Amino acid sequence: MRSRKVEDLHADIEEGHFSTTLAQLATISQRLGRKLVFDPKTETVTGDAEANRMLRREYRKPYVFPDKV
């Protein structure tokens, strides 16, 4: 990150994304007290609006995150 060189990273960025997603899903599942069915293609929890809201946080303006990237 500091050097901005990909070769200086300890792991692939996508691998880091997958690792943190699993940890976040475990935390959400524990907080809600139920199992989650995660769709990796859409990166959403199937049929659980409450869990999906917990996947992202509300940002204050002007620091907003677009709905589609």
mmJSON file of the N, C-alpha and C atoms, coordinates in Angstrom:
{"data_MODEL":{"atom_site":{
"group_PDB":["ATOM","ATOM","ATOM","ATOM","ATOM","ATOM","ATOM","ATOM","ATOM","ATOM","ATOM","ATOM","ATOM","ATOM","ATOM","ATOM","ATOM","ATOM","ATOM","ATOM","ATOM","ATOM","ATOM","ATOM","ATOM","ATOM","ATOM","ATOM","ATOM","ATOM","ATOM","ATOM","ATOM","ATOM","ATOM","ATOM","ATOM","ATOM","ATOM","ATOM","ATOM","ATOM","ATOM","ATOM","ATOM","ATOM","ATOM","ATOM","ATOM","ATOM","ATOM","ATOM","ATOM","ATOM","ATOM","ATOM","ATOM","ATOM","ATOM","ATOM","ATOM","ATOM","ATOM","ATOM","ATOM","ATOM","ATOM","ATOM","ATOM","ATOM","ATOM","ATOM","ATOM","ATOM","ATOM","ATOM","ATOM","ATOM","ATOM","ATOM","ATOM","ATOM","ATOM","ATOM","ATOM","ATOM","ATOM","ATOM","ATOM","ATOM","ATOM","ATOM","ATOM","ATOM","ATOM","ATOM","ATOM","ATOM","ATOM","ATOM","ATOM","ATOM","ATOM","ATOM","ATOM","ATOM","ATOM","ATOM","ATOM","ATOM","ATOM","ATOM","ATOM","ATOM","ATOM","ATOM","ATOM","ATOM","ATOM","ATOM","ATOM","ATOM","ATOM","ATOM","ATOM","ATOM","ATOM","ATOM","ATOM","ATOM","ATOM","ATOM","ATOM","ATOM","ATOM","ATOM","ATOM","ATOM","ATOM","ATOM","ATOM","ATOM","ATOM","ATOM","ATOM","ATOM","ATOM","ATOM","ATOM","ATOM","ATOM","ATOM","ATOM","ATOM","ATOM","ATOM","ATOM","ATOM","ATOM","ATOM","ATOM","ATOM","ATOM","ATOM","ATOM","ATOM","ATOM","ATOM","ATOM","ATOM","ATOM","ATOM","ATOM","ATOM","ATOM","ATOM","ATOM","ATOM","ATOM","ATOM","ATOM","ATOM","ATOM","ATOM","ATOM","ATOM","ATOM","ATOM","ATOM","ATOM","ATOM","ATOM","ATOM","ATOM","ATOM","ATOM","ATOM","ATOM","ATOM","ATOM","ATOM","ATOM","ATOM","ATOM","ATOM","ATOM","ATOM"],
"id":[1,2,3,4,5,6,7,8,9,10,11,12,13,14,15,16,17,18,19,20,21,22,23,24,25,26,27,28,29,30,31,32,33,34,35,36,37,38,39,40,41,42,43,44,45,46,47,48,49,50,51,52,53,54,55,56,57,58,59,60,61,62,63,64,65,66,67,68,69,70,71,72,73,74,75,76,77,78,79,80,81,82,83,84,85,86,87,88,89,90,91,92,93,94,95,96,97,98,99,100,101,102,103,104,105,106,107,108,109,110,111,112,113,114,115,116,117,118,119,120,121,122,123,124,125,126,127,128,129,130,131,132,133,134,135,136,137,138,139,140,141,142,143,144,145,146,147,148,149,150,151,152,153,154,155,156,157,158,159,160,161,162,163,164,165,166,167,168,169,170,171,172,173,174,175,176,177,178,179,180,181,182,183,184,185,186,187,188,189,190,191,192,193,194,195,196,197,198,199,200,201,202,203,204,205,206,207],
"type_symbol":["N","C","C","N","C","C","N","C","C","N","C","C","N","C","C","N","C","C","N","C","C","N","C","C","N","C","C","N","C","C","N","C","C","N","C","C","N","C","C","N","C","C","N","C","C","N","C","C","N","C","C","N","C","C","N","C","C","N","C","C","N","C","C","N","C","C","N","C","C","N","C","C","N","C","C","N","C","C","N","C","C","N","C","C","N","C","C","N","C","C","N","C","C","N","C","C","N","C","C","N","C","C","N","C","C","N","C","C","N","C","C","N","C","C","N","C","C","N","C","C","N","C","C","N","C","C","N","C","C","N","C","C","N","C","C","N","C","C","N","C","C","N","C","C","N","C","C","N","C","C","N","C","C","N","C","C","N","C","C","N","C","C","N","C","C","N","C","C","N","C","C","N","C","C","N","C","C","N","C","C","N","C","C","N","C","C","N","C","C","N","C","C","N","C","C","N","C","C","N","C","C","N","C","C","N","C","C"],
"label_atom_id":["N","CA","C","N","CA","C","N","CA","C","N","CA","C","N","CA","C","N","CA","C","N","CA","C","N","CA","C","N","CA","C","N","CA","C","N","CA","C","N","CA","C","N","CA","C","N","CA","C","N","CA","C","N","CA","C","N","CA","C","N","CA","C","N","CA","C","N","CA","C","N","CA","C","N","CA","C","N","CA","C","N","CA","C","N","CA","C","N","CA","C","N","CA","C","N","CA","C","N","CA","C","N","CA","C","N","CA","C","N","CA","C","N","CA","C","N","CA","C","N","CA","C","N","CA","C","N","CA","C","N","CA","C","N","CA","C","N","CA","C","N","CA","C","N","CA","C","N","CA","C","N","CA","C","N","CA","C","N","CA","C","N","CA","C","N","CA","C","N","CA","C","N","CA","C","N","CA","C","N","CA","C","N","CA","C","N","CA","C","N","CA","C","N","CA","C","N","CA","C","N","CA","C","N","CA","C","N","CA","C","N","CA","C","N","CA","C","N","CA","C","N","CA","C","N","CA","C","N","CA","C","N","CA","C","N","CA","C","N","CA","C"],
"label_alt_id":[null,null,null,null,null,null,null,null,null,null,null,null,null,null,null,null,null,null,null,null,null,null,null,null,null,null,null,null,null,null,null,null,null,null,null,null,null,null,null,null,null,null,null,null,null,null,null,null,null,null,null,null,null,null,null,null,null,null,null,null,null,null,null,null,null,null,null,null,null,null,null,null,null,null,null,null,null,null,null,null,null,null,null,null,null,null,null,null,null,null,null,null,null,null,null,null,null,null,null,null,null,null,null,null,null,null,null,null,null,null,null,null,null,null,null,null,null,null,null,null,null,null,null,null,null,null,null,null,null,null,null,null,null,null,null,null,null,null,null,null,null,null,null,null,null,null,null,null,null,null,null,null,null,null,null,null,null,null,null,null,null,null,null,null,null,null,null,null,null,null,null,null,null,null,null,null,null,null,null,null,null,null,null,null,null,null,null,null,null,null,null,null,null,null,null,null,null,null,null,null,null,null,null,null,null,null,null],
"label_comp_id":["MET","MET","MET","ARG","ARG","ARG","SER","SER","SER","ARG","ARG","ARG","LYS","LYS","LYS","VAL","VAL","VAL","GLU","GLU","GLU","ASP","ASP","ASP","LEU","LEU","LEU","HIS","HIS","HIS","ALA","ALA","ALA","ASP","ASP","ASP","ILE","ILE","ILE","GLU","GLU","GLU","GLU","GLU","GLU","GLY","GLY","GLY","HIS","HIS","HIS","PHE","PHE","PHE","SER","SER","SER","THR","THR","THR","THR","THR","THR","LEU","LEU","LEU","ALA","ALA","ALA","GLN","GLN","GLN","LEU","LEU","LEU","ALA","ALA","ALA","THR","THR","THR","ILE","ILE","ILE","SER","SER","SER","GLN","GLN","GLN","ARG","ARG","ARG","LEU","LEU","LEU","GLY","GLY","GLY","ARG","ARG","ARG","LYS","LYS","LYS","LEU","LEU","LEU","VAL","VAL","VAL","PHE","PHE","PHE","ASP","ASP","ASP","PRO","PRO","PRO","LYS","LYS","LYS","THR","THR","THR","GLU","GLU","GLU","THR","THR","THR","VAL","VAL","VAL","THR","THR","THR","GLY","GLY","GLY","ASP","ASP","ASP","ALA","ALA","ALA","GLU","GLU","GLU","ALA","ALA","ALA","ASN","ASN","ASN","ARG","ARG","ARG","MET","MET","MET","LEU","LEU","LEU","ARG","ARG","ARG","ARG","ARG","ARG","GLU","GLU","GLU","TYR","TYR","TYR","ARG","ARG","ARG","LYS","LYS","LYS","PRO","PRO","PRO","TYR","TYR","TYR","VAL","VAL","VAL","PHE","PHE","PHE","PRO","PRO","PRO","ASP","ASP","ASP","LYS","LYS","LYS","VAL","VAL","VAL"],
"label_asym_id":["A","A","A","A","A","A","A","A","A","A","A","A","A","A","A","A","A","A","A","A","A","A","A","A","A","A","A","A","A","A","A","A","A","A","A","A","A","A","A","A","A","A","A","A","A","A","A","A","A","A","A","A","A","A","A","A","A","A","A","A","A","A","A","A","A","A","A","A","A","A","A","A","A","A","A","A","A","A","A","A","A","A","A","A","A","A","A","A","A","A","A","A","A","A","A","A","A","A","A","A","A","A","A","A","A","A","A","A","A","A","A","A","A","A","A","A","A","A","A","A","A","A","A","A","A","A","A","A","A","A","A","A","A","A","A","A","A","A","A","A","A","A","A","A","A","A","A","A","A","A","A","A","A","A","A","A","A","A","A","A","A","A","A","A","A","A","A","A","A","A","A","A","A","A","A","A","A","A","A","A","A","A","A","A","A","A","A","A","A","A","A","A","A","A","A","A","A","A","A","A","A","A","A","A","A","A","A"],
"label_entity_id":["1","1","1","1","1","1","1","1","1","1","1","1","1","1","1","1","1","1","1","1","1","1","1","1","1","1","1","1","1","1","1","1","1","1","1","1","1","1","1","1","1","1","1","1","1","1","1","1","1","1","1","1","1","1","1","1","1","1","1","1","1","1","1","1","1","1","1","1","1","1","1","1","1","1","1","1","1","1","1","1","1","1","1","1","1","1","1","1","1","1","1","1","1","1","1","1","1","1","1","1","1","1","1","1","1","1","1","1","1","1","1","1","1","1","1","1","1","1","1","1","1","1","1","1","1","1","1","1","1","1","1","1","1","1","1","1","1","1","1","1","1","1","1","1","1","1","1","1","1","1","1","1","1","1","1","1","1","1","1","1","1","1","1","1","1","1","1","1","1","1","1","1","1","1","1","1","1","1","1","1","1","1","1","1","1","1","1","1","1","1","1","1","1","1","1","1","1","1","1","1","1","1","1","1","1","1","1"],
"label_seq_id":[1,1,1,2,2,2,3,3,3,4,4,4,5,5,5,6,6,6,7,7,7,8,8,8,9,9,9,10,10,10,11,11,11,12,12,12,13,13,13,14,14,14,15,15,15,16,16,16,17,17,17,18,18,18,19,19,19,20,20,20,21,21,21,22,22,22,23,23,23,24,24,24,25,25,25,26,26,26,27,27,27,28,28,28,29,29,29,30,30,30,31,31,31,32,32,32,33,33,33,34,34,34,35,35,35,36,36,36,37,37,37,38,38,38,39,39,39,40,40,40,41,41,41,42,42,42,43,43,43,44,44,44,45,45,45,46,46,46,47,47,47,48,48,48,49,49,49,50,50,50,51,51,51,52,52,52,53,53,53,54,54,54,55,55,55,56,56,56,57,57,57,58,58,58,59,59,59,60,60,60,61,61,61,62,62,62,63,63,63,64,64,64,65,65,65,66,66,66,67,67,67,68,68,68,69,69,69],
"pdbx_PDB_ins_code":[null,null,null,null,null,null,null,null,null,null,null,null,null,null,null,null,null,null,null,null,null,null,null,null,null,null,null,null,null,null,null,null,null,null,null,null,null,null,null,null,null,null,null,null,null,null,null,null,null,null,null,null,null,null,null,null,null,null,null,null,null,null,null,null,null,null,null,null,null,null,null,null,null,null,null,null,null,null,null,null,null,null,null,null,null,null,null,null,null,null,null,null,null,null,null,null,null,null,null,null,null,null,null,null,null,null,null,null,null,null,null,null,null,null,null,null,null,null,null,null,null,null,null,null,null,null,null,null,null,null,null,null,null,null,null,null,null,null,null,null,null,null,null,null,null,null,null,null,null,null,null,null,null,null,null,null,null,null,null,null,null,null,null,null,null,null,null,null,null,null,null,null,null,null,null,null,null,null,null,null,null,null,null,null,null,null,null,null,null,null,null,null,null,null,null,null,null,null,null,null,null,null,null,null,null,null,null],
"Cartn_x":[0.82,0.0,0.866,1.871,2.676,3.457,3.986,4.811,3.956,2.692,1.769,2.219,3.021,3.498,2.801,2.171,1.465,2.406,3.622,4.564,4.968,4.694,5.005,3.897,2.754,1.649,1.968,1.493,1.703,0.701,-0.42,-1.449,-2.168,-2.804,-3.581,-4.763,-5.129,-6.222,-7.535,-7.784,-9.016,-9.039,-7.914,-7.819,-8.147,-7.656,-7.983,-9.466,-10.068,-11.512,-12.301,-11.953,-12.657,-12.479,-11.293,-11.01,-11.824,-11.871,-12.621,-14.128,-14.577,-16.005,-16.446,-15.647,-15.996,-16.081,-15.145,-15.163,-16.388,-16.733,-17.901,-19.189,-19.287,-20.478,-20.618,-19.505,-19.545,-20.029,-19.557,-19.972,-21.455,-21.92,-23.341,-24.209,-23.809,-24.556,-24.648,-23.553,-23.525,-24.416,-24.354,-25.168,-26.658,-27.016,-28.423,-28.911,-27.977,-28.348,-28.964,-28.56,-29.089,-28.075,-28.334,-27.476,-27.786,-26.776,-26.947,-26.651,-27.37,-27.093,-26.542,-25.254,-24.555,-24.426,-24.783,-24.633,-23.347,-22.291,-21.016,-21.048,-21.983,-22.049,-22.539,-23.567,-24.12,-23.557,-22.837,-22.27,-23.335,-24.447,-25.541,-25.994,-26.73,-27.309,-28.686,-28.934,-30.176,-31.358,-32.362,-33.608,-33.498,-32.531,-32.372,-31.972,-32.972,-32.728,-31.974,-32.261,-31.591,-30.085,-29.725,-28.311,-27.64,-28.339,-27.768,-27.487,-28.335,-28.089,-26.822,-26.489,-25.305,-24.012,-24.122,-22.936,-22.261,-23.018,-22.483,-22.894,-22.142,-22.47,-23.028,-23.672,-24.172,-23.038,-22.692,-21.638,-22.251,-21.556,-22.044,-21.536,-22.356,-21.987,-20.843,-19.943,-19.858,-19.146,-18.879,-18.163,-19.147,-19.674,-20.681,-20.066,-20.66,-20.222,-21.313,-20.976,-22.003,-22.668,-23.931,-24.642,-24.024,-23.6,-22.963,-21.561,-20.625,-19.227,-18.81],
"Cartn_y":[-1.188,0.0,1.255,1.284,2.494,2.75,1.689,1.864,1.978,1.552,1.523,0.555,-0.439,-1.464,-2.78,-3.384,-4.642,-5.725,-5.745,-6.789,-6.686,-5.573,-5.423,-5.95,-6.31,-6.838,-8.244,-8.585,-9.922,-10.928,-10.444,-11.309,-10.554,-11.308,-10.734,-9.954,-8.854,-8.017,-8.802,-9.608,-10.398,-11.411,-11.999,-12.942,-12.238,-11.029,-10.247,-9.925,-9.632,-9.347,-10.567,-11.75,-12.978,-13.275,-13.075,-13.348,-12.44,-11.164,-10.241,-10.458,-10.862,-11.142,-12.286,-13.342,-14.472,-14.046,-13.225,-12.748,-11.869,-11.008,-10.139,-10.953,-11.983,-12.836,-13.58,-14.05,-14.742,-13.796,-12.561,-11.574,-11.26,-11.064,-10.761,-11.929,-13.145,-14.334,-14.442,-14.182,-14.253,-13.173,-11.972,-10.871,-11.106,-11.696,-11.951,-13.252,-14.148,-15.412,-16.413,-16.352,-17.313,-17.578,-18.662,-19.002,-18.08,-17.862,-17.029,-17.844,-17.538,-18.145,-17.029,-17.119,-16.064,-16.439,-15.509,-15.711,-15.015,-15.775,-15.152,-14.364,-14.669,-13.927,-12.498,-12.357,-11.024,-10.403,-11.201,-10.782,-10.21,-10.945,-10.591,-11.838,-11.607,-12.711,-12.97,-14.198,-14.568,-14.493,-13.706,-13.636,-13.054,-12.192,-11.627,-10.157,-9.292,-7.853,-7.273,-7.771,-7.26,-7.551,-8.755,-9.12,-8.325,-8.113,-7.336,-5.892,-5.32,-3.964,-3.903,-4.998,-5.035,-5.23,-5.546,-5.72,-4.391,-3.32,-1.981,-1.033,-0.005,0.996,2.238,3.079,4.348,5.368,5.978,6.976,8.366,9.258,10.629,11.405,12.319,13.131,14.047,14.334,13.996,12.668,11.878,10.613,9.49,9.421,8.425,7.364,6.183,5.064,4.815,4.766,4.593,3.216,3.128,1.852,0.87,1.373,0.516,1.039,0.115,0.497,-0.001],
"Cartn_z":[0.0,0.0,0.0,0.834,0.928,-0.35,-0.941,-2.141,-3.4,-3.289,-4.432,-5.523,-5.135,-6.062,-5.728,-6.73,-6.526,-6.014,-6.495,-6.078,-4.603,-3.948,-2.524,-1.611,-2.179,-1.381,-0.897,0.303,0.858,0.315,-0.187,-0.744,-1.857,-2.729,-3.817,-3.228,-3.834,-3.344,-3.303,-4.318,-4.342,-3.198,-2.896,-1.776,-0.461,-0.301,0.883,0.972,-0.164,-0.214,0.242,-0.284,0.098,1.584,2.099,3.514,4.423,4.115,4.969,4.835,3.652,3.463,4.368,4.448,5.31,6.769,7.21,8.595,8.851,7.898,8.06,8.105,7.262,7.262,8.584,9.134,10.425,11.521,11.502,12.503,12.361,11.143,10.904,11.365,11.027,11.428,12.939,13.624,15.084,15.692,15.165,15.706,15.5,14.355,14.069,14.698,15.04,15.673,14.723,13.462,12.478,11.377,10.632,9.502,8.336,7.493,6.311,5.066,3.998,2.692,1.813,1.524,0.789,-0.676,-1.575,-3.017,-3.454,-3.789,-4.14,-5.452,-6.337,-7.604,-7.384,-6.565,-6.312,-5.038,-4.262,-2.975,-2.057,-1.971,-1.074,-0.334,0.756,1.516,0.924,0.53,-0.138,0.827,0.449,1.195,2.589,2.842,4.185,4.078,4.017,3.858,5.05,6.248,7.444,7.387,6.989,6.875,5.757,4.657,3.549,3.955,4.805,5.286,6.128,6.772,7.621,6.82,5.54,4.695,4.383,4.427,4.142,5.237,5.411,6.407,5.73,6.5,6.004,6.106,5.005,4.984,5.077,5.736,5.815,4.593,4.129,2.98,3.367,2.517,1.097,0.839,1.896,1.75,1.497,0.293,-0.051,-0.94,-0.906,-1.735,-2.769,-4.055,-5.09,-4.995,-5.395,-5.385,-6.378,-7.515,-8.533,-8.791,-8.775,-9.012,-10.374],
"occupancy":[1.0,1.0,1.0,1.0,1.0,1.0,1.0,1.0,1.0,1.0,1.0,1.0,1.0,1.0,1.0,1.0,1.0,1.0,1.0,1.0,1.0,1.0,1.0,1.0,1.0,1.0,1.0,1.0,1.0,1.0,1.0,1.0,1.0,1.0,1.0,1.0,1.0,1.0,1.0,1.0,1.0,1.0,1.0,1.0,1.0,1.0,1.0,1.0,1.0,1.0,1.0,1.0,1.0,1.0,1.0,1.0,1.0,1.0,1.0,1.0,1.0,1.0,1.0,1.0,1.0,1.0,1.0,1.0,1.0,1.0,1.0,1.0,1.0,1.0,1.0,1.0,1.0,1.0,1.0,1.0,1.0,1.0,1.0,1.0,1.0,1.0,1.0,1.0,1.0,1.0,1.0,1.0,1.0,1.0,1.0,1.0,1.0,1.0,1.0,1.0,1.0,1.0,1.0,1.0,1.0,1.0,1.0,1.0,1.0,1.0,1.0,1.0,1.0,1.0,1.0,1.0,1.0,1.0,1.0,1.0,1.0,1.0,1.0,1.0,1.0,1.0,1.0,1.0,1.0,1.0,1.0,1.0,1.0,1.0,1.0,1.0,1.0,1.0,1.0,1.0,1.0,1.0,1.0,1.0,1.0,1.0,1.0,1.0,1.0,1.0,1.0,1.0,1.0,1.0,1.0,1.0,1.0,1.0,1.0,1.0,1.0,1.0,1.0,1.0,1.0,1.0,1.0,1.0,1.0,1.0,1.0,1.0,1.0,1.0,1.0,1.0,1.0,1.0,1.0,1.0,1.0,1.0,1.0,1.0,1.0,1.0,1.0,1.0,1.0,1.0,1.0,1.0,1.0,1.0,1.0,1.0,1.0,1.0,1.0,1.0,1.0,1.0,1.0,1.0,1.0,1.0,1.0],
"B_iso_or_equiv":[0.0,0.0,0.0,0.0,0.0,0.0,0.0,0.0,0.0,0.0,0.0,0.0,0.0,0.0,0.0,0.0,0.0,0.0,0.0,0.0,0.0,0.0,0.0,0.0,0.0,0.0,0.0,0.0,0.0,0.0,0.0,0.0,0.0,0.0,0.0,0.0,0.0,0.0,0.0,0.0,0.0,0.0,0.0,0.0,0.0,0.0,0.0,0.0,0.0,0.0,0.0,0.0,0.0,0.0,0.0,0.0,0.0,0.0,0.0,0.0,0.0,0.0,0.0,0.0,0.0,0.0,0.0,0.0,0.0,0.0,0.0,0.0,0.0,0.0,0.0,0.0,0.0,0.0,0.0,0.0,0.0,0.0,0.0,0.0,0.0,0.0,0.0,0.0,0.0,0.0,0.0,0.0,0.0,0.0,0.0,0.0,0.0,0.0,0.0,0.0,0.0,0.0,0.0,0.0,0.0,0.0,0.0,0.0,0.0,0.0,0.0,0.0,0.0,0.0,0.0,0.0,0.0,0.0,0.0,0.0,0.0,0.0,0.0,0.0,0.0,0.0,0.0,0.0,0.0,0.0,0.0,0.0,0.0,0.0,0.0,0.0,0.0,0.0,0.0,0.0,0.0,0.0,0.0,0.0,0.0,0.0,0.0,0.0,0.0,0.0,0.0,0.0,0.0,0.0,0.0,0.0,0.0,0.0,0.0,0.0,0.0,0.0,0.0,0.0,0.0,0.0,0.0,0.0,0.0,0.0,0.0,0.0,0.0,0.0,0.0,0.0,0.0,0.0,0.0,0.0,0.0,0.0,0.0,0.0,0.0,0.0,0.0,0.0,0.0,0.0,0.0,0.0,0.0,0.0,0.0,0.0,0.0,0.0,0.0,0.0,0.0,0.0,0.0,0.0,0.0,0.0,0.0],
"pdbx_formal_charge":[null,null,null,null,null,null,null,null,null,null,null,null,null,null,null,null,null,null,null,null,null,null,null,null,null,null,null,null,null,null,null,null,null,null,null,null,null,null,null,null,null,null,null,null,null,null,null,null,null,null,null,null,null,null,null,null,null,null,null,null,null,null,null,null,null,null,null,null,null,null,null,null,null,null,null,null,null,null,null,null,null,null,null,null,null,null,null,null,null,null,null,null,null,null,null,null,null,null,null,null,null,null,null,null,null,null,null,null,null,null,null,null,null,null,null,null,null,null,null,null,null,null,null,null,null,null,null,null,null,null,null,null,null,null,null,null,null,null,null,null,null,null,null,null,null,null,null,null,null,null,null,null,null,null,null,null,null,null,null,null,null,null,null,null,null,null,null,null,null,null,null,null,null,null,null,null,null,null,null,null,null,null,null,null,null,null,null,null,null,null,null,null,null,null,null,null,null,null,null,null,null,null,null,null,null,null,null],
"auth_seq_id":[1,1,1,2,2,2,3,3,3,4,4,4,5,5,5,6,6,6,7,7,7,8,8,8,9,9,9,10,10,10,11,11,11,12,12,12,13,13,13,14,14,14,15,15,15,16,16,16,17,17,17,18,18,18,19,19,19,20,20,20,21,21,21,22,22,22,23,23,23,24,24,24,25,25,25,26,26,26,27,27,27,28,28,28,29,29,29,30,30,30,31,31,31,32,32,32,33,33,33,34,34,34,35,35,35,36,36,36,37,37,37,38,38,38,39,39,39,40,40,40,41,41,41,42,42,42,43,43,43,44,44,44,45,45,45,46,46,46,47,47,47,48,48,48,49,49,49,50,50,50,51,51,51,52,52,52,53,53,53,54,54,54,55,55,55,56,56,56,57,57,57,58,58,58,59,59,59,60,60,60,61,61,61,62,62,62,63,63,63,64,64,64,65,65,65,66,66,66,67,67,67,68,68,68,69,69,69],
"auth_comp_id":["MET","MET","MET","ARG","ARG","ARG","SER","SER","SER","ARG","ARG","ARG","LYS","LYS","LYS","VAL","VAL","VAL","GLU","GLU","GLU","ASP","ASP","ASP","LEU","LEU","LEU","HIS","HIS","HIS","ALA","ALA","ALA","ASP","ASP","ASP","ILE","ILE","ILE","GLU","GLU","GLU","GLU","GLU","GLU","GLY","GLY","GLY","HIS","HIS","HIS","PHE","PHE","PHE","SER","SER","SER","THR","THR","THR","THR","THR","THR","LEU","LEU","LEU","ALA","ALA","ALA","GLN","GLN","GLN","LEU","LEU","LEU","ALA","ALA","ALA","THR","THR","THR","ILE","ILE","ILE","SER","SER","SER","GLN","GLN","GLN","ARG","ARG","ARG","LEU","LEU","LEU","GLY","GLY","GLY","ARG","ARG","ARG","LYS","LYS","LYS","LEU","LEU","LEU","VAL","VAL","VAL","PHE","PHE","PHE","ASP","ASP","ASP","PRO","PRO","PRO","LYS","LYS","LYS","THR","THR","THR","GLU","GLU","GLU","THR","THR","THR","VAL","VAL","VAL","THR","THR","THR","GLY","GLY","GLY","ASP","ASP","ASP","ALA","ALA","ALA","GLU","GLU","GLU","ALA","ALA","ALA","ASN","ASN","ASN","ARG","ARG","ARG","MET","MET","MET","LEU","LEU","LEU","ARG","ARG","ARG","ARG","ARG","ARG","GLU","GLU","GLU","TYR","TYR","TYR","ARG","ARG","ARG","LYS","LYS","LYS","PRO","PRO","PRO","TYR","TYR","TYR","VAL","VAL","VAL","PHE","PHE","PHE","PRO","PRO","PRO","ASP","ASP","ASP","LYS","LYS","LYS","VAL","VAL","VAL"],
"auth_asym_id":["A","A","A","A","A","A","A","A","A","A","A","A","A","A","A","A","A","A","A","A","A","A","A","A","A","A","A","A","A","A","A","A","A","A","A","A","A","A","A","A","A","A","A","A","A","A","A","A","A","A","A","A","A","A","A","A","A","A","A","A","A","A","A","A","A","A","A","A","A","A","A","A","A","A","A","A","A","A","A","A","A","A","A","A","A","A","A","A","A","A","A","A","A","A","A","A","A","A","A","A","A","A","A","A","A","A","A","A","A","A","A","A","A","A","A","A","A","A","A","A","A","A","A","A","A","A","A","A","A","A","A","A","A","A","A","A","A","A","A","A","A","A","A","A","A","A","A","A","A","A","A","A","A","A","A","A","A","A","A","A","A","A","A","A","A","A","A","A","A","A","A","A","A","A","A","A","A","A","A","A","A","A","A","A","A","A","A","A","A","A","A","A","A","A","A","A","A","A","A","A","A","A","A","A","A","A","A"],
"auth_atom_id":["N","CA","C","N","CA","C","N","CA","C","N","CA","C","N","CA","C","N","CA","C","N","CA","C","N","CA","C","N","CA","C","N","CA","C","N","CA","C","N","CA","C","N","CA","C","N","CA","C","N","CA","C","N","CA","C","N","CA","C","N","CA","C","N","CA","C","N","CA","C","N","CA","C","N","CA","C","N","CA","C","N","CA","C","N","CA","C","N","CA","C","N","CA","C","N","CA","C","N","CA","C","N","CA","C","N","CA","C","N","CA","C","N","CA","C","N","CA","C","N","CA","C","N","CA","C","N","CA","C","N","CA","C","N","CA","C","N","CA","C","N","CA","C","N","CA","C","N","CA","C","N","CA","C","N","CA","C","N","CA","C","N","CA","C","N","CA","C","N","CA","C","N","CA","C","N","CA","C","N","CA","C","N","CA","C","N","CA","C","N","CA","C","N","CA","C","N","CA","C","N","CA","C","N","CA","C","N","CA","C","N","CA","C","N","CA","C","N","CA","C","N","CA","C","N","CA","C","N","CA","C","N","CA","C","N","CA","C","N","CA","C"],
"pdbx_PDB_model_num":[1,1,1,1,1,1,1,1,1,1,1,1,1,1,1,1,1,1,1,1,1,1,1,1,1,1,1,1,1,1,1,1,1,1,1,1,1,1,1,1,1,1,1,1,1,1,1,1,1,1,1,1,1,1,1,1,1,1,1,1,1,1,1,1,1,1,1,1,1,1,1,1,1,1,1,1,1,1,1,1,1,1,1,1,1,1,1,1,1,1,1,1,1,1,1,1,1,1,1,1,1,1,1,1,1,1,1,1,1,1,1,1,1,1,1,1,1,1,1,1,1,1,1,1,1,1,1,1,1,1,1,1,1,1,1,1,1,1,1,1,1,1,1,1,1,1,1,1,1,1,1,1,1,1,1,1,1,1,1,1,1,1,1,1,1,1,1,1,1,1,1,1,1,1,1,1,1,1,1,1,1,1,1,1,1,1,1,1,1,1,1,1,1,1,1,1,1,1,1,1,1,1,1,1,1,1,1]
}}}
